[in-house]
Amino acid sequence: MSIFTKLINRIPDINRFERIWKLAQIDFKRRYYNDRLGLFWALLNPLLTVMVYYFVFTFILKRVSEGIDNYAIFLFSGLIFWMAFVEMMKNGMRTLITKRYLIENIKVKKEDLFLSTSLAITFAFIFNIFAYLIMAAIFGTRYSSCLLFVPILIINVFLIGSGIGMILSIVLVYFRDITHIINLLVMLGLWTSGIFFKADLILNTAPIIYYLNPFVGIIDNVRNITLYNSYPNLVTMNMNIITGLILFILGYNTISKFSHHAMEKL
């Protein structure tokens, strides 16, 4: 009997919060369990990814990085937050389908499966942030008490990613083609979130995007805190937190009200 089977068999005997935590641990361990390097991939994967982007934008699209010090770190700061959001959203979107066996065989609240999935991704996300902070320090970044705002940004990503994931999980059951639309929107978001350039460029060119896409503000605040050793834009941060709370509550209520009918459709 595998470690995952043993853990899953224990799930009915524990309370709800322990169940969410245990499911998150199972998901997180499964991500790296069969890999020889194990948890080392949690640090290695984002580093390899940013190296590819750095090569492309430094040597192929060099003009994009002009005027930006330590462009590799600048790029890394945006990518890790965007990739965590996309992974939460896409995994959440598929949760009802991929975790159907748990829903049918174990008395577990469907909402808990979404929370545990997002929590597992958040574990890896925190590894990525530590890797990023170490790299930034090596490149000469100095930190201060401003770092205390980073957990708020992590929570913000959790709220937005899991909220949208819960909403899309219901939509996916009735409209399977939504995956193609989501892939297009993810690509659009990748280029309009200020990952590859400063947020000022968006504000000067299309200021409406700054308010429609919360990740423009999130990534800008990440850089304020971790690259420029300054306090975040609190107005933007509060707006993004409110947006995240609205999306999370909407997603949670959507699962509570419509998941039963969606499961019958599967």
Backbone hydrogen bonds, N-H to C=O, Kabsch-Sander energy under -0.5 kcal/mol:
donor,donor_aa,acceptor,acceptor_aa,energy
6,K,2,S,-2.1
7,L,3,I,-2.0
8,I,4,F,-2.6
9,N,5,T,-2.3
10,R,6,K,-0.9
10,R,7,L,-0.6
11,I,7,L,-0.6
11,I,8,I,-1.0
13,D,10,R,-1.5
14,I,11,I,-1.6
19,R,15,N,-2.3
20,I,16,R,-2.3
21,W,17,F,-2.1
22,K,18,E,-3.0
23,L,19,R,-2.7
24,A,20,I,-2.1
25,Q,21,W,-2.1
26,I,22,K,-2.2
27,D,23,L,-2.4
28,F,24,A,-2.6
29,K,25,Q,-2.8
30,R,26,I,-2.4
31,R,27,D,-1.3
32,Y,28,F,-0.6
32,Y,29,K,-1.0
33,Y,29,K,-1.5
35,D,32,Y,-1.2
38,G,35,D,-0.9
40,F,37,L,-2.0
41,W,38,G,-1.8
42,A,39,L,-1.4
43,L,39,L,-0.6
43,L,40,F,-1.0
44,L,40,F,-2.7
45,N,41,W,-2.6
47,L,43,L,-1.2
48,L,44,L,-2.5
49,T,45,N,-2.1
50,V,46,P,-2.4
51,M,47,L,-1.6
52,V,48,L,-1.7
53,Y,49,T,-2.1
54,Y,50,V,-2.7
55,F,51,M,-2.2
56,V,52,V,-2.2
57,F,53,Y,-2.8
58,T,54,Y,-1.9
59,F,55,F,-2.3
60,I,55,F,-0.7
60,I,56,V,-1.6
61,L,56,V,-2.0
64,V,61,L,-1.4
65,S,57,F,-0.5
65,S,61,L,-0.5
65,S,62,K,-1.0
66,E,63,R,-0.9
68,I,65,S,-1.8
69,D,67,G,-0.5
71,Y,68,I,-0.5
73,I,70,N,-0.5
74,F,70,N,-2.4
75,L,71,Y,-2.9
76,F,72,A,-2.4
77,S,73,I,-2.4
78,G,74,F,-1.0
79,L,75,L,-2.3
80,I,76,F,-2.2
81,F,77,S,-0.7
82,W,78,G,-2.1
83,M,79,L,-3.2
84,A,80,I,-1.5
85,F,81,F,-1.8
86,V,82,W,-2.4
87,E,83,M,-2.3
88,M,84,A,-2.3
89,M,85,F,-2.7
90,K,86,V,-2.7
91,N,87,E,-2.6
92,G,88,M,-2.5
93,M,89,M,-2.2
94,R,90,K,-1.2
95,T,92,G,-1.2
98,T,94,R,-3.1
99,K,95,T,-2.9
100,R,97,I,-0.9
102,L,99,K,-0.6
103,I,99,K,-1.9
104,E,100,R,-2.3
105,N,101,Y,-1.5
106,I,102,L,-2.3
108,V,106,I,-1.8
112,D,109,K,-0.8
113,L,109,K,-1.0
113,L,110,K,-0.5
114,F,110,K,-1.3
115,L,111,E,-2.1
116,S,112,D,-2.6
117,T,113,L,-1.9
118,S,114,F,-2.3
119,L,115,L,-2.2
120,A,116,S,-2.3
121,I,117,T,-1.8
122,T,118,S,-2.0
123,F,119,L,-1.7
124,A,120,A,-1.4
125,F,121,I,-2.3
126,I,122,T,-2.4
127,F,123,F,-1.6
128,N,124,A,-2.2
129,I,125,F,-2.0
130,F,126,I,-2.3
131,A,127,F,-2.3
132,Y,128,N,-2.5
133,L,129,I,-2.8
134,I,130,F,-2.2
135,M,131,A,-2.3
136,A,132,Y,-2.8
137,A,133,L,-2.0
138,I,134,I,-2.1
139,F,135,M,-1.8
140,G,137,A,-1.5
141,T,136,A,-2.7
147,L,144,S,-1.9
148,L,145,S,-1.9
149,F,146,C,-2.0
150,V,147,L,-1.7
152,I,149,F,-0.5
153,L,149,F,-1.4
154,I,150,V,-2.1
155,I,151,P,-2.5
156,N,152,I,-2.1
157,V,153,L,-2.0
158,F,154,I,-2.2
159,L,155,I,-2.6
160,I,156,N,-2.3
161,G,157,V,-2.9
162,S,158,F,-2.4
163,G,159,L,-1.9
164,I,160,I,-2.4
165,G,161,G,-2.0
166,M,162,S,-2.2
167,I,163,G,-1.8
168,L,164,I,-2.7
169,S,165,G,-1.7
170,I,166,M,-0.9
170,I,167,I,-0.6
171,V,167,I,-1.6
172,L,168,L,-2.9
173,V,169,S,-0.9
174,Y,170,I,-1.0
174,Y,171,V,-0.5
175,F,171,V,-2.4
178,I,175,F,-1.8
179,T,176,R,-1.4
180,H,177,D,-1.0
181,I,177,D,-1.2
182,I,178,I,-2.7
183,N,179,T,-2.1
184,L,180,H,-1.6
185,L,181,I,-2.3
186,V,182,I,-2.8
187,M,183,N,-1.9
188,L,184,L,-2.3
189,G,185,L,-2.9
190,L,186,V,-2.2
191,W,187,M,-1.2
192,T,188,L,-0.7
192,T,189,G,-0.5
193,S,189,G,-0.5
201,L,198,K,-1.3
202,I,198,K,-0.6
202,I,199,A,-0.6
203,L,199,A,-2.4
204,N,200,D,-2.4
205,T,201,L,-1.6
206,A,202,I,-2.7
209,I,206,A,-1.7
210,Y,206,A,-0.6
210,Y,207,P,-0.7
211,Y,207,P,-0.7
211,Y,208,I,-0.8
212,L,208,I,-1.8
213,N,209,I,-2.7
216,V,213,N,-1.7
217,G,213,N,-0.6
218,I,214,P,-2.1
219,I,215,F,-2.4
220,D,216,V,-1.8
221,N,217,G,-2.3
222,V,218,I,-2.2
223,R,219,I,-2.0
224,N,220,D,-2.0
225,I,221,N,-2.3
226,T,222,V,-2.8
227,L,223,R,-1.9
228,Y,223,R,-2.1
230,S,224,N,-3.0
234,L,232,P,-1.0
237,M,233,N,-2.6
238,N,234,L,-2.6
239,M,235,V,-2.1
240,N,236,T,-2.5
241,I,237,M,-2.3
242,I,238,N,-2.4
243,T,239,M,-2.3
244,G,240,N,-2.5
245,L,241,I,-2.7
246,I,242,I,-2.4
247,L,243,T,-2.4
248,F,244,G,-2.5
249,I,245,L,-2.7
250,L,246,I,-2.5
251,G,247,L,-2.5
252,Y,248,F,-2.9
253,N,249,I,-2.4
254,T,250,L,-2.0
255,I,251,G,-2.3
256,S,252,Y,-2.2
257,K,253,N,-2.1
258,F,254,T,-2.5
259,S,255,I,-1.7
262,A,258,F,-2.1
263,M,259,S,-2.5
264,E,260,H,-1.4
265,K,261,H,-1.2
266,L,262,A,-1.1
